[in-house]
Amino acid sequence: MKVNIPFRRLEEYSANILSAAGLPEDDARLVAESLVDANLRGVDSHGVSRIPIYVKRLQLGLVNTRPNVRVVKETGGALVIDGDNGMGQVVMQRSLELAQERLPSTSTVSVAVRNSNHYGSGAYFAKKAAAANAAIFLYGNAPATMSAWGGRERFLGTNPYTFGVPAGSREPMILDMATSVVARGKIIQADQLGGQIPEGWAVDINGDPTTDPEAALAGSVLPFGGPKGYGIALMVEVMAAMFSGASSGPEIGDLYDDLDRPQGVGAFFTLHNVSAFQPLDQFGRRMENLFEAIKASGPANREVLIPGEIEARAALRNQEQGIALPQAVIAELEKLSQDARPLAGDNPAMENAATRK
Ligand SMILES: NC(=O)c1ccc[n+]([C@@H]2O[C@H](COP(=O)([O-])OP(=O)(O)OC[C@H]3O[C@@H](n4cnc5c(N)ncnc54)[C@H](O)[C@@H]3O)[C@@H](O)[C@H]2O)c1
């Protein structure tokens, strides 16, 4: 069963939990906003269901609550940033700001980030870049949960790859994807909710296909597109780890299982100032025309979508209706919260909005 929670209430509630766990208020708000943003966009695997493990890692002192996120090397438009083991979202937000400060004078900035942690959904940062009239390519590495193509042991992460670009008066194009068939968070979610997963997402420890999420989590997720997805996951690994000096492959601490060390993940992104390449208005108009033409290219009975469109529509809907959270997630958040009011159903307006599914 799910209960709809107004997103602002969920943000405030989540921020309070994170600040009680030791994050400065602004950082707690940033992390909460990024997680709720994923829920708004329908990417529940990277939403507030991550708060319990974030809190656990904060309580264990595995994440630095006051990181000194700093540029350790700068050459032309290239920055190497040390995240000082801060929360992934905090490190990425600061890194994005550092890149944006430099963008007007250089047109393209490349940023390699090390000593970071799980940053959640890449779309949160891609939307910010697009809002600043920049395109972004973002690569992040992740704990080893996927075998190399033909390999036996888990070596690579679900290494997310995100691209964002403004599109005039339309929503930006946001391609935001794990390089596994689906993000592993979706398997974790199925495990938490007691469901099955479709065949083709993962194999068990013997390398046999499985629909059991528990067996899948013990085994290995599969890359999208066979060896091509593996190749892109490896490309992401090279950019995120080798350019930054971050941990790589099995060296990376698992968010859930390695509760004795920091994660040490890395990221790499390039920001491209649109107006350094084309007049902004003209670029926007051409992007609108491109997307209109693509959408018009489909059959009458089926809509052609632009990457990010499903999520942008979900966000509009969920801003109105609230975010449908499983009772199990609500119960976990309420257990962590010091707020005496329950998350669900504590004011009349919300009760009216609460729809049971
Ligand atoms: N931080 C991490 O370590 C980590 C690791 C892996 C994934 N992630 C995140 O997990 C999230 C989910 O990843 P996923 O791969 O499961 O996403 P997904 O498979 O749901 O979507 C991937 C992309 O495909 C696009 N898309 C889907 N259907 C489409 C259609 N019909 N037409 C056009 N475009 C379409 C979506 O808009 C999205 O951009 C992402 O936010 C990613 O950043 C994070």
The ligand as an SDF file (V2000), in Angstrom:
LIG
                    3D

 44 48  0  0  0  0  0  0  0  0999 V2000
   24.5730    7.2770   -8.0760 N   0  0  0  0  0  0  0  0  0  0  0  0
   24.7140    6.0640   -8.5250 C   0  0  0  0  0  0  0  0  0  0  0  0
   25.6180    5.3400   -8.1100 O   0  0  0  0  0  0  0  0  0  0  0  0
   23.7720    5.5310   -9.5740 C   0  0  0  0  0  0  0  0  0  0  0  0
   24.0450    4.3100  -10.1910 C   0  0  0  0  0  0  0  0  0  0  0  0
   23.1770    3.8620  -11.1820 C   0  0  0  0  0  0  0  0  0  0  0  0
   22.0580    4.6030  -11.5200 C   0  0  0  0  0  0  0  0  0  0  0  0
   21.8220    5.7890  -10.8800 N   0  0  0  0  0  0  0  0  0  0  0  0
   20.6130    6.5670  -11.2070 C   0  0  0  0  0  0  0  0  0  0  0  0
   19.5310    5.6810  -11.3430 O   0  0  0  0  0  0  0  0  0  0  0  0
   18.4920    6.3410  -12.0440 C   0  0  0  0  0  0  0  0  0  0  0  0
   17.6980    5.3620  -12.8790 C   0  0  0  0  0  0  0  0  0  0  0  0
   18.4860    4.8030  -13.9240 O   0  0  0  0  0  0  0  0  0  0  0  0
   17.8190    3.7470  -14.9530 P   0  0  0  0  0  0  0  0  0  0  0  0
   18.8480    3.3530  -15.9320 O   0  0  0  0  0  0  0  0  0  0  0  0
   17.1330    2.6790  -14.1890 O   0  0  0  0  0  0  0  0  0  0  0  0
   16.7320    4.6920  -15.6370 O   0  0  0  0  0  0  0  0  0  0  0  0
   15.5670    4.3360  -16.6780 P   0  0  0  0  0  0  0  0  0  0  0  0
   15.8550    3.0410  -17.3520 O   0  0  0  0  0  0  0  0  0  0  0  0
   14.2760    4.4720  -15.9550 O   0  0  0  0  0  0  0  0  0  0  0  0
   15.6770    5.5280  -17.7360 O   0  0  0  0  0  0  0  0  0  0  0  0
   16.8470    5.7740  -18.4730 C   0  0  0  0  0  0  0  0  0  0  0  0
   16.6540    6.9350  -19.4350 C   0  0  0  0  0  0  0  0  0  0  0  0
   15.8490    6.5070  -20.5430 O   0  0  0  0  0  0  0  0  0  0  0  0
   14.8770    7.4970  -20.8340 C   0  0  0  0  0  0  0  0  0  0  0  0
   13.7130    6.8370  -21.4180 N   0  0  0  0  0  0  0  0  0  0  0  0
   12.9940    5.8060  -20.8810 C   0  0  0  0  0  0  0  0  0  0  0  0
   11.9860    5.4660  -21.7130 N   0  0  0  0  0  0  0  0  0  0  0  0
   12.0690    6.2690  -22.8050 C   0  0  0  0  0  0  0  0  0  0  0  0
   11.3270    6.3980  -24.0230 C   0  0  0  0  0  0  0  0  0  0  0  0
   10.2860    5.6220  -24.2860 N   0  0  0  0  0  0  0  0  0  0  0  0
   11.7230    7.3320  -24.9120 N   0  0  0  0  0  0  0  0  0  0  0  0
   12.7790    8.1320  -24.6610 C   0  0  0  0  0  0  0  0  0  0  0  0
   13.5170    8.0660  -23.5320 N   0  0  0  0  0  0  0  0  0  0  0  0
   13.1810    7.1420  -22.6160 C   0  0  0  0  0  0  0  0  0  0  0  0
   14.5570    8.1360  -19.5150 C   0  0  0  0  0  0  0  0  0  0  0  0
   14.0060    9.4380  -19.7010 O   0  0  0  0  0  0  0  0  0  0  0  0
   15.9430    8.1580  -18.8510 C   0  0  0  0  0  0  0  0  0  0  0  0
   16.6430    9.3120  -19.2470 O   0  0  0  0  0  0  0  0  0  0  0  0
   19.1810    7.4820  -12.7730 C   0  0  0  0  0  0  0  0  0  0  0  0
   18.7550    8.6760  -12.1410 O   0  0  0  0  0  0  0  0  0  0  0  0
   20.6740    7.2770  -12.5150 C   0  0  0  0  0  0  0  0  0  0  0  0
   21.4100    8.4930  -12.4100 O   0  0  0  0  0  0  0  0  0  0  0  0
   22.6600    6.2670   -9.9390 C   0  0  0  0  0  0  0  0  0  0  0  0
  1  2  1  0
  2  3  2  0
  2  4  1  0
  4  5  1  0
  4 44  2  0
  5  6  2  0
  6  7  1  0
  7  8  2  0
  8  9  1  0
  8 44  1  0
  9 10  1  0
  9 42  1  0
 10 11  1  0
 11 12  1  0
 11 40  1  0
 12 13  1  0
 13 14  1  0
 14 15  2  0
 14 16  1  0
 14 17  1  0
 17 18  1  0
 18 19  2  0
 18 20  1  0
 18 21  1  0
 21 22  1  0
 22 23  1  0
 23 24  1  0
 23 38  1  0
 24 25  1  0
 25 26  1  0
 25 36  1  0
 26 27  1  0
 26 35  1  0
 27 28  2  0
 28 29  1  0
 29 30  1  0
 29 35  2  0
 30 31  1  0
 30 32  2  0
 32 33  1  0
 33 34  2  0
 34 35  1  0
 36 37  1  0
 36 38  1  0
 38 39  1  0
 40 41  1  0
 40 42  1  0
 42 43  1  0
M  CHG  2   8   1  16  -1
M  END
$$$$
